[in-house]
Amino acid sequence: MHDDYKDIIDIKYQKSKQFPPMSREKRAAQFAPFSVLNGFSKAILKTQKDMEKALENSKYQEES
């Protein structure tokens, strides 16, 4: 597995002459369609808080 990329690992990167470097803002905008997962982040945070509260009230927490 270590030799899988041996033939390309030392090739020098060539910057595109056709396309100028993209700003961070424009690069980030490419991922805007994934922003629909914002509600998912809130659900994860709620689950985390619920689990922390459950751990605070658990016997396991009292033993440690």
mmCIF file of the N, C-alpha and C atoms, coordinates in Angstrom:
data_MODEL
# 
_entry.id   MODEL 
# 
loop_
_atom_site.group_PDB 
_atom_site.id 
_atom_site.type_symbol 
_atom_site.label_atom_id 
_atom_site.label_alt_id 
_atom_site.label_comp_id 
_atom_site.label_asym_id 
_atom_site.label_entity_id 
_atom_site.label_seq_id 
_atom_site.pdbx_PDB_ins_code 
_atom_site.Cartn_x 
_atom_site.Cartn_y 
_atom_site.Cartn_z 
_atom_site.occupancy 
_atom_site.B_iso_or_equiv 
_atom_site.pdbx_formal_charge 
_atom_site.auth_seq_id 
_atom_site.auth_comp_id 
_atom_site.auth_asym_id 
_atom_site.auth_atom_id 
_atom_site.pdbx_PDB_model_num 
ATOM 1   N N  . MET A 1 1  ? 0.821   -1.200 0.000   1.00 0.00 ? 1  MET A N  1 
ATOM 2   C CA . MET A 1 1  ? 0.000   0.000  0.000   1.00 0.00 ? 1  MET A CA 1 
ATOM 3   C C  . MET A 1 1  ? 0.864   1.262  0.000   1.00 0.00 ? 1  MET A C  1 
ATOM 4   N N  . HIS A 1 2  ? 2.003   1.216  0.666   1.00 0.00 ? 2  HIS A N  1 
ATOM 5   C CA . HIS A 1 2  ? 2.855   2.394  0.743   1.00 0.00 ? 2  HIS A CA 1 
ATOM 6   C C  . HIS A 1 2  ? 3.420   2.789  -0.617  1.00 0.00 ? 2  HIS A C  1 
ATOM 7   N N  . ASP A 1 3  ? 3.517   1.855  -1.524  1.00 0.00 ? 3  ASP A N  1 
ATOM 8   C CA . ASP A 1 3  ? 4.076   2.140  -2.840  1.00 0.00 ? 3  ASP A CA 1 
ATOM 9   C C  . ASP A 1 3  ? 3.016   2.493  -3.878  1.00 0.00 ? 3  ASP A C  1 
ATOM 10  N N  . ASP A 1 4  ? 1.751   2.539  -3.462  1.00 0.00 ? 4  ASP A N  1 
ATOM 11  C CA . ASP A 1 4  ? 0.671   2.786  -4.414  1.00 0.00 ? 4  ASP A CA 1 
ATOM 12  C C  . ASP A 1 4  ? 0.827   4.116  -5.153  1.00 0.00 ? 4  ASP A C  1 
ATOM 13  N N  . TYR A 1 5  ? 1.324   5.139  -4.477  1.00 0.00 ? 5  TYR A N  1 
ATOM 14  C CA . TYR A 1 5  ? 1.412   6.468  -5.075  1.00 0.00 ? 5  TYR A CA 1 
ATOM 15  C C  . TYR A 1 5  ? 2.858   6.907  -5.296  1.00 0.00 ? 5  TYR A C  1 
ATOM 16  N N  . LYS A 1 6  ? 3.766   5.979  -5.217  1.00 0.00 ? 6  LYS A N  1 
ATOM 17  C CA . LYS A 1 6  ? 5.181   6.299  -5.336  1.00 0.00 ? 6  LYS A CA 1 
ATOM 18  C C  . LYS A 1 6  ? 5.502   6.982  -6.669  1.00 0.00 ? 6  LYS A C  1 
ATOM 19  N N  . ASP A 1 7  ? 4.791   6.614  -7.714  1.00 0.00 ? 7  ASP A N  1 
ATOM 20  C CA . ASP A 1 7  ? 5.068   7.179  -9.037  1.00 0.00 ? 7  ASP A CA 1 
ATOM 21  C C  . ASP A 1 7  ? 4.588   8.624  -9.187  1.00 0.00 ? 7  ASP A C  1 
ATOM 22  N N  . ILE A 1 8  ? 3.704   9.098  -8.316  1.00 0.00 ? 8  ILE A N  1 
ATOM 23  C CA . ILE A 1 8  ? 3.188   10.464 -8.466  1.00 0.00 ? 8  ILE A CA 1 
ATOM 24  C C  . ILE A 1 8  ? 3.472   11.357 -7.265  1.00 0.00 ? 8  ILE A C  1 
ATOM 25  N N  . ILE A 1 9  ? 3.975   10.797 -6.180  1.00 0.00 ? 9  ILE A N  1 
ATOM 26  C CA . ILE A 1 9  ? 4.121   11.570 -4.948  1.00 0.00 ? 9  ILE A CA 1 
ATOM 27  C C  . ILE A 1 9  ? 5.095   12.734 -5.086  1.00 0.00 ? 9  ILE A C  1 
ATOM 28  N N  . ASP A 1 10 ? 6.096   12.616 -5.920  1.00 0.00 ? 10 ASP A N  1 
ATOM 29  C CA . ASP A 1 10 ? 7.105   13.668 -6.053  1.00 0.00 ? 10 ASP A CA 1 
ATOM 30  C C  . ASP A 1 10 ? 6.908   14.556 -7.281  1.00 0.00 ? 10 ASP A C  1 
ATOM 31  N N  . ILE A 1 11 ? 5.800   14.411 -7.967  1.00 0.00 ? 11 ILE A N  1 
ATOM 32  C CA . ILE A 1 11 ? 5.532   15.262 -9.130  1.00 0.00 ? 11 ILE A CA 1 
ATOM 33  C C  . ILE A 1 11 ? 5.227   16.677 -8.645  1.00 0.00 ? 11 ILE A C  1 
ATOM 34  N N  . LYS A 1 12 ? 5.868   17.659 -9.263  1.00 0.00 ? 12 LYS A N  1 
ATOM 35  C CA . LYS A 1 12 ? 5.667   19.048 -8.872  1.00 0.00 ? 12 LYS A CA 1 
ATOM 36  C C  . LYS A 1 12 ? 4.278   19.524 -9.311  1.00 0.00 ? 12 LYS A C  1 
ATOM 37  N N  . TYR A 1 13 ? 3.581   20.197 -8.399  1.00 0.00 ? 13 TYR A N  1 
ATOM 38  C CA . TYR A 1 13 ? 2.248   20.727 -8.681  1.00 0.00 ? 13 TYR A CA 1 
ATOM 39  C C  . TYR A 1 13 ? 2.349   21.888 -9.660  1.00 0.00 ? 13 TYR A C  1 
ATOM 40  N N  . GLN A 1 14 ? 1.514   21.861 -10.690 1.00 0.00 ? 14 GLN A N  1 
ATOM 41  C CA . GLN A 1 14 ? 1.493   22.936 -11.670 1.00 0.00 ? 14 GLN A CA 1 
ATOM 42  C C  . GLN A 1 14 ? 0.197   23.722 -11.520 1.00 0.00 ? 14 GLN A C  1 
ATOM 43  N N  . LYS A 1 15 ? 0.334   24.992 -11.192 1.00 0.00 ? 15 LYS A N  1 
ATOM 44  C CA . LYS A 1 15 ? -0.846  25.845 -11.064 1.00 0.00 ? 15 LYS A CA 1 
ATOM 45  C C  . LYS A 1 15 ? -1.456  26.071 -12.435 1.00 0.00 ? 15 LYS A C  1 
ATOM 46  N N  . SER A 1 16 ? -2.773  26.215 -12.447 1.00 0.00 ? 16 SER A N  1 
ATOM 47  C CA . SER A 1 16 ? -3.483  26.435 -13.698 1.00 0.00 ? 16 SER A CA 1 
ATOM 48  C C  . SER A 1 16 ? -3.168  27.821 -14.256 1.00 0.00 ? 16 SER A C  1 
ATOM 49  N N  . LYS A 1 17 ? -2.882  27.865 -15.532 1.00 0.00 ? 17 LYS A N  1 
ATOM 50  C CA . LYS A 1 17 ? -2.684  29.149 -16.204 1.00 0.00 ? 17 LYS A CA 1 
ATOM 51  C C  . LYS A 1 17 ? -4.009  29.671 -16.737 1.00 0.00 ? 17 LYS A C  1 
ATOM 52  N N  . GLN A 1 18 ? -4.971  28.784 -16.869 1.00 0.00 ? 18 GLN A N  1 
ATOM 53  C CA . GLN A 1 18 ? -6.269  29.139 -17.425 1.00 0.00 ? 18 GLN A CA 1 
ATOM 54  C C  . GLN A 1 18 ? -7.205  29.723 -16.362 1.00 0.00 ? 18 GLN A C  1 
ATOM 55  N N  . PHE A 1 19 ? -7.123  29.218 -15.128 1.00 0.00 ? 19 PHE A N  1 
ATOM 56  C CA . PHE A 1 19 ? -8.036  29.645 -14.073 1.00 0.00 ? 19 PHE A CA 1 
ATOM 57  C C  . PHE A 1 19 ? -7.256  30.287 -12.928 1.00 0.00 ? 19 PHE A C  1 
ATOM 58  N N  . PRO A 1 20 ? -7.602  31.531 -12.572 1.00 0.00 ? 20 PRO A N  1 
ATOM 59  C CA . PRO A 1 20 ? -6.918  32.179 -11.449 1.00 0.00 ? 20 PRO A CA 1 
ATOM 60  C C  . PRO A 1 20 ? -7.347  31.531 -10.127 1.00 0.00 ? 20 PRO A C  1 
ATOM 61  N N  . PRO A 1 21 ? -6.531  31.668 -9.088  1.00 0.00 ? 21 PRO A N  1 
ATOM 62  C CA . PRO A 1 21 ? -6.911  31.102 -7.793  1.00 0.00 ? 21 PRO A CA 1 
ATOM 63  C C  . PRO A 1 21 ? -8.238  31.688 -7.306  1.00 0.00 ? 21 PRO A C  1 
ATOM 64  N N  . MET A 1 22 ? -9.055  30.854 -6.715  1.00 0.00 ? 22 MET A N  1 
ATOM 65  C CA . MET A 1 22 ? -10.371 31.272 -6.244  1.00 0.00 ? 22 MET A CA 1 
ATOM 66  C C  . MET A 1 22 ? -10.265 31.769 -4.803  1.00 0.00 ? 22 MET A C  1 
ATOM 67  N N  . SER A 1 23 ? -11.020 32.812 -4.469  1.00 0.00 ? 23 SER A N  1 
ATOM 68  C CA . SER A 1 23 ? -11.016 33.318 -3.097  1.00 0.00 ? 23 SER A CA 1 
ATOM 69  C C  . SER A 1 23 ? -11.663 32.297 -2.164  1.00 0.00 ? 23 SER A C  1 
ATOM 70  N N  . ARG A 1 24 ? -11.370 32.409 -0.884  1.00 0.00 ? 24 ARG A N  1 
ATOM 71  C CA . ARG A 1 24 ? -11.962 31.489 0.092   1.00 0.00 ? 24 ARG A CA 1 
ATOM 72  C C  . ARG A 1 24 ? -13.481 31.605 0.108   1.00 0.00 ? 24 ARG A C  1 
ATOM 73  N N  . GLU A 1 25 ? -13.991 32.825 -0.046  1.00 0.00 ? 25 GLU A N  1 
ATOM 74  C CA . GLU A 1 25 ? -15.436 33.031 -0.033  1.00 0.00 ? 25 GLU A CA 1 
ATOM 75  C C  . GLU A 1 25 ? -16.107 32.298 -1.195  1.00 0.00 ? 25 GLU A C  1 
ATOM 76  N N  . LYS A 1 26 ? -15.506 32.391 -2.372  1.00 0.00 ? 26 LYS A N  1 
ATOM 77  C CA . LYS A 1 26 ? -16.079 31.719 -3.540  1.00 0.00 ? 26 LYS A CA 1 
ATOM 78  C C  . LYS A 1 26 ? -15.973 30.203 -3.411  1.00 0.00 ? 26 LYS A C  1 
ATOM 79  N N  . ARG A 1 27 ? -14.866 29.740 -2.843  1.00 0.00 ? 27 ARG A N  1 
ATOM 80  C CA . ARG A 1 27 ? -14.714 28.295 -2.640  1.00 0.00 ? 27 ARG A CA 1 
ATOM 81  C C  . ARG A 1 27 ? -15.768 27.794 -1.653  1.00 0.00 ? 27 ARG A C  1 
ATOM 82  N N  . ALA A 1 28 ? -15.987 28.561 -0.586  1.00 0.00 ? 28 ALA A N  1 
ATOM 83  C CA . ALA A 1 28 ? -16.974 28.169 0.421   1.00 0.00 ? 28 ALA A CA 1 
ATOM 84  C C  . ALA A 1 28 ? -18.378 28.173 -0.169  1.00 0.00 ? 28 ALA A C  1 
ATOM 85  N N  . ALA A 1 29 ? -18.651 29.096 -1.082  1.00 0.00 ? 29 ALA A N  1 
ATOM 86  C CA . ALA A 1 29 ? -19.978 29.187 -1.690  1.00 0.00 ? 29 ALA A CA 1 
ATOM 87  C C  . ALA A 1 29 ? -20.319 27.938 -2.491  1.00 0.00 ? 29 ALA A C  1 
ATOM 88  N N  . GLN A 1 30 ? -19.313 27.228 -2.949  1.00 0.00 ? 30 GLN A N  1 
ATOM 89  C CA . GLN A 1 30 ? -19.567 25.996 -3.694  1.00 0.00 ? 30 GLN A CA 1 
ATOM 90  C C  . GLN A 1 30 ? -20.239 24.947 -2.820  1.00 0.00 ? 30 GLN A C  1 
ATOM 91  N N  . PHE A 1 31 ? -20.065 25.068 -1.511  1.00 0.00 ? 31 PHE A N  1 
ATOM 92  C CA . PHE A 1 31 ? -20.635 24.089 -0.601  1.00 0.00 ? 31 PHE A CA 1 
ATOM 93  C C  . PHE A 1 31 ? -21.952 24.559 0.003   1.00 0.00 ? 31 PHE A C  1 
ATOM 94  N N  . ALA A 1 32 ? -22.478 25.681 -0.436  1.00 0.00 ? 32 ALA A N  1 
ATOM 95  C CA . ALA A 1 32 ? -23.736 26.220 0.082   1.00 0.00 ? 32 ALA A CA 1 
ATOM 96  C C  . ALA A 1 32 ? -24.895 25.233 -0.014  1.00 0.00 ? 32 ALA A C  1 
ATOM 97  N N  . PRO A 1 33 ? -24.985 24.401 -1.050  1.00 0.00 ? 33 PRO A N  1 
ATOM 98  C CA . PRO A 1 33 ? -26.102 23.452 -1.095  1.00 0.00 ? 33 PRO A CA 1 
ATOM 99  C C  . PRO A 1 33 ? -26.152 22.523 0.115   1.00 0.00 ? 33 PRO A C  1 
ATOM 100 N N  . PHE A 1 34 ? -25.042 22.337 0.789   1.00 0.00 ? 34 PHE A N  1 
ATOM 101 C CA . PHE A 1 34 ? -25.020 21.464 1.949   1.00 0.00 ? 34 PHE A CA 1 
ATOM 102 C C  . PHE A 1 34 ? -25.541 22.162 3.199   1.00 0.00 ? 34 PHE A C  1 
ATOM 103 N N  . SER A 1 35 ? -25.881 23.440 3.093   1.00 0.00 ? 35 SER A N  1 
ATOM 104 C CA . SER A 1 35 ? -26.370 24.171 4.254   1.00 0.00 ? 35 SER A CA 1 
ATOM 105 C C  . SER A 1 35 ? -27.726 23.664 4.726   1.00 0.00 ? 35 SER A C  1 
ATOM 106 N N  . VAL A 1 36 ? -28.375 22.822 3.941   1.00 0.00 ? 36 VAL A N  1 
ATOM 107 C CA . VAL A 1 36 ? -29.650 22.245 4.376   1.00 0.00 ? 36 VAL A CA 1 
ATOM 108 C C  . VAL A 1 36 ? -29.449 21.363 5.598   1.00 0.00 ? 36 VAL A C  1 
ATOM 109 N N  . LEU A 1 37 ? -28.219 21.027 5.891   1.00 0.00 ? 37 LEU A N  1 
ATOM 110 C CA . LEU A 1 37 ? -27.937 20.203 7.058   1.00 0.00 ? 37 LEU A CA 1 
ATOM 111 C C  . LEU A 1 37 ? -27.866 21.022 8.343   1.00 0.00 ? 37 LEU A C  1 
ATOM 112 N N  . ASN A 1 38 ? -28.185 22.330 8.271   1.00 0.00 ? 38 ASN A N  1 
ATOM 113 C CA . ASN A 1 38 ? -28.151 23.171 9.466   1.00 0.00 ? 38 ASN A CA 1 
ATOM 114 C C  . ASN A 1 38 ? -29.064 22.631 10.552  1.00 0.00 ? 38 ASN A C  1 
ATOM 115 N N  . GLY A 1 39 ? -30.231 22.173 10.206  1.00 0.00 ? 39 GLY A N  1 
ATOM 116 C CA . GLY A 1 39 ? -31.146 21.599 11.184  1.00 0.00 ? 39 GLY A CA 1 
ATOM 117 C C  . GLY A 1 39 ? -30.549 20.363 11.833  1.00 0.00 ? 39 GLY A C  1 
ATOM 118 N N  . PHE A 1 40 ? -29.750 19.655 11.084  1.00 0.00 ? 40 PHE A N  1 
ATOM 119 C CA . PHE A 1 40 ? -29.096 18.461 11.610  1.00 0.00 ? 40 PHE A CA 1 
ATOM 120 C C  . PHE A 1 40 ? -28.128 18.841 12.730  1.00 0.00 ? 40 PHE A C  1 
ATOM 121 N N  . SER A 1 41 ? -27.419 19.949 12.570  1.00 0.00 ? 41 SER A N  1 
ATOM 122 C CA . SER A 1 41 ? -26.491 20.412 13.604  1.00 0.00 ? 41 SER A CA 1 
ATOM 123 C C  . SER A 1 41 ? -27.229 20.709 14.898  1.00 0.00 ? 41 SER A C  1 
ATOM 124 N N  . LYS A 1 42 ? -28.398 21.321 14.784  1.00 0.00 ? 42 LYS A N  1 
ATOM 125 C CA . LYS A 1 42 ? -29.193 21.623 15.976  1.00 0.00 ? 42 LYS A CA 1 
ATOM 126 C C  . LYS A 1 42 ? -29.658 20.338 16.654  1.00 0.00 ? 42 LYS A C  1 
ATOM 127 N N  . ALA A 1 43 ? -30.037 19.354 15.867  1.00 0.00 ? 43 ALA A N  1 
ATOM 128 C CA . ALA A 1 43 ? -30.480 18.074 16.427  1.00 0.00 ? 43 ALA A CA 1 
ATOM 129 C C  . ALA A 1 43 ? -29.330 17.378 17.146  1.00 0.00 ? 43 ALA A C  1 
ATOM 130 N N  . ILE A 1 44 ? -28.144 17.447 16.586  1.00 0.00 ? 44 ILE A N  1 
ATOM 131 C CA . ILE A 1 44 ? -26.968 16.849 17.218  1.00 0.00 ? 44 ILE A CA 1 
ATOM 132 C C  . ILE A 1 44 ? -26.672 17.548 18.543  1.00 0.00 ? 44 ILE A C  1 
ATOM 133 N N  . LEU A 1 45 ? -26.745 18.869 18.553  1.00 0.00 ? 45 LEU A N  1 
ATOM 134 C CA . LEU A 1 45 ? -26.493 19.632 19.775  1.00 0.00 ? 45 LEU A CA 1 
ATOM 135 C C  . LEU A 1 45 ? -27.502 19.281 20.861  1.00 0.00 ? 45 LEU A C  1 
ATOM 136 N N  . LYS A 1 46 ? -28.776 19.141 20.485  1.00 0.00 ? 46 LYS A N  1 
ATOM 137 C CA . LYS A 1 46 ? -29.808 18.777 21.449  1.00 0.00 ? 46 LYS A CA 1 
ATOM 138 C C  . LYS A 1 46 ? -29.539 17.384 22.011  1.00 0.00 ? 46 LYS A C  1 
ATOM 139 N N  . THR A 1 47 ? -29.166 16.449 21.152  1.00 0.00 ? 47 THR A N  1 
ATOM 140 C CA . THR A 1 47 ? -28.850 15.093 21.600  1.00 0.00 ? 47 THR A CA 1 
ATOM 141 C C  . THR A 1 47 ? -27.667 15.112 22.558  1.00 0.00 ? 47 THR A C  1 
ATOM 142 N N  . GLN A 1 48 ? -26.667 15.928 22.254  1.00 0.00 ? 48 GLN A N  1 
ATOM 143 C CA . GLN A 1 48 ? -25.500 16.034 23.130  1.00 0.00 ? 48 GLN A CA 1 
ATOM 144 C C  . GLN A 1 48 ? -25.910 16.542 24.505  1.00 0.00 ? 48 GLN A C  1 
ATOM 145 N N  . LYS A 1 49 ? -26.726 17.593 24.536  1.00 0.00 ? 49 LYS A N  1 
ATOM 146 C CA . LYS A 1 49 ? -27.168 18.147 25.819  1.00 0.00 ? 49 LYS A CA 1 
ATOM 147 C C  . LYS A 1 49 ? -27.996 17.133 26.597  1.00 0.00 ? 49 LYS A C  1 
ATOM 148 N N  . ASP A 1 50 ? -28.866 16.411 25.895  1.00 0.00 ? 50 ASP A N  1 
ATOM 149 C CA . ASP A 1 50 ? -29.681 15.384 26.554  1.00 0.00 ? 50 ASP A CA 1 
ATOM 150 C C  . ASP A 1 50 ? -28.798 14.291 27.152  1.00 0.00 ? 50 ASP A C  1 
ATOM 151 N N  . MET A 1 51 ? -27.783 13.882 26.418  1.00 0.00 ? 51 MET A N  1 
ATOM 152 C CA . MET A 1 51 ? -26.883 12.836 26.902  1.00 0.00 ? 51 MET A CA 1 
ATOM 153 C C  . MET A 1 51 ? -26.061 13.318 28.097  1.00 0.00 ? 51 MET A C  1 
ATOM 154 N N  . GLU A 1 52 ? -25.606 14.564 28.045  1.00 0.00 ? 52 GLU A N  1 
ATOM 155 C CA . GLU A 1 52 ? -24.848 15.113 29.170  1.00 0.00 ? 52 GLU A CA 1 
ATOM 156 C C  . GLU A 1 52 ? -25.712 15.166 30.424  1.00 0.00 ? 52 GLU A C  1 
ATOM 157 N N  . LYS A 1 53 ? -26.965 15.572 30.256  1.00 0.00 ? 53 LYS A N  1 
ATOM 158 C CA . LYS A 1 53 ? -27.888 15.627 31.389  1.00 0.00 ? 53 LYS A CA 1 
ATOM 159 C C  . LYS A 1 53 ? -28.142 14.222 31.934  1.00 0.00 ? 53 LYS A C  1 
ATOM 160 N N  . ALA A 1 54 ? -28.317 13.259 31.042  1.00 0.00 ? 54 ALA A N  1 
ATOM 161 C CA . ALA A 1 54 ? -28.544 11.877 31.465  1.00 0.00 ? 54 ALA A CA 1 
ATOM 162 C C  . ALA A 1 54 ? -27.326 11.336 32.212  1.00 0.00 ? 54 ALA A C  1 
ATOM 163 N N  . LEU A 1 55 ? -26.133 11.674 31.753  1.00 0.00 ? 55 LEU A N  1 
ATOM 164 C CA . LEU A 1 55 ? -24.919 11.224 32.431  1.00 0.00 ? 55 LEU A CA 1 
ATOM 165 C C  . LEU A 1 55 ? -24.776 11.859 33.808  1.00 0.00 ? 55 LEU A C  1 
ATOM 166 N N  . GLU A 1 56 ? -25.160 13.120 33.919  1.00 0.00 ? 56 GLU A N  1 
ATOM 167 C CA . GLU A 1 56 ? -25.099 13.793 35.214  1.00 0.00 ? 56 GLU A CA 1 
ATOM 168 C C  . GLU A 1 56 ? -25.994 13.096 36.233  1.00 0.00 ? 56 GLU A C  1 
ATOM 169 N N  . ASN A 1 57 ? -27.107 12.562 35.770  1.00 0.00 ? 57 ASN A N  1 
ATOM 170 C CA . ASN A 1 57 ? -28.077 11.926 36.654  1.00 0.00 ? 57 ASN A CA 1 
ATOM 171 C C  . ASN A 1 57 ? -27.866 10.423 36.797  1.00 0.00 ? 57 ASN A C  1 
ATOM 172 N N  . SER A 1 58 ? -26.884 9.878  36.119  1.00 0.00 ? 58 SER A N  1 
ATOM 173 C CA . SER A 1 58 ? -26.716 8.425  36.120  1.00 0.00 ? 58 SER A CA 1 
ATOM 174 C C  . SER A 1 58 ? -25.886 7.942  37.302  1.00 0.00 ? 58 SER A C  1 
ATOM 175 N N  . LYS A 1 59 ? -26.022 6.664  37.598  1.00 0.00 ? 59 LYS A N  1 
ATOM 176 C CA . LYS A 1 59 ? -25.236 6.044  38.659  1.00 0.00 ? 59 LYS A CA 1 
ATOM 177 C C  . LYS A 1 59 ? -23.772 5.973  38.245  1.00 0.00 ? 59 LYS A C  1 
ATOM 178 N N  . TYR A 1 60 ? -23.533 5.832  36.956  1.00 0.00 ? 60 TYR A N  1 
ATOM 179 C CA . TYR A 1 60 ? -22.160 5.754  36.449  1.00 0.00 ? 60 TYR A CA 1 
ATOM 180 C C  . TYR A 1 60 ? -21.386 7.006  36.844  1.00 0.00 ? 60 TYR A C  1 
ATOM 181 N N  . GLN A 1 61 ? -21.998 8.148  36.722  1.00 0.00 ? 61 GLN A N  1 
ATOM 182 C CA . GLN A 1 61 ? -21.354 9.417  37.044  1.00 0.00 ? 61 GLN A CA 1 
ATOM 183 C C  . GLN A 1 61 ? -21.034 9.477  38.538  1.00 0.00 ? 61 GLN A C  1 
ATOM 184 N N  . GLU A 1 62 ? -21.895 8.919  39.377  1.00 0.00 ? 62 GLU A N  1 
ATOM 185 C CA . GLU A 1 62 ? -21.694 8.964  40.823  1.00 0.00 ? 62 GLU A CA 1 
ATOM 186 C C  . GLU A 1 62 ? -20.517 8.102  41.250  1.00 0.00 ? 62 GLU A C  1 
ATOM 187 N N  . GLU A 1 63 ? -20.233 7.031  40.518  1.00 0.00 ? 63 GLU A N  1 
ATOM 188 C CA . GLU A 1 63 ? -19.160 6.109  40.873  1.00 0.00 ? 63 GLU A CA 1 
ATOM 189 C C  . GLU A 1 63 ? -17.784 6.679  40.571  1.00 0.00 ? 63 GLU A C  1 
ATOM 190 N N  . SER A 1 64 ? -17.675 7.530  39.588  1.00 0.00 ? 64 SER A N  1 
ATOM 191 C CA . SER A 1 64 ? -16.357 8.024  39.182  1.00 0.00 ? 64 SER A CA 1 
ATOM 192 C C  . SER A 1 64 ? -15.890 9.187  40.008  1.00 0.00 ? 64 SER A C  1 
# 
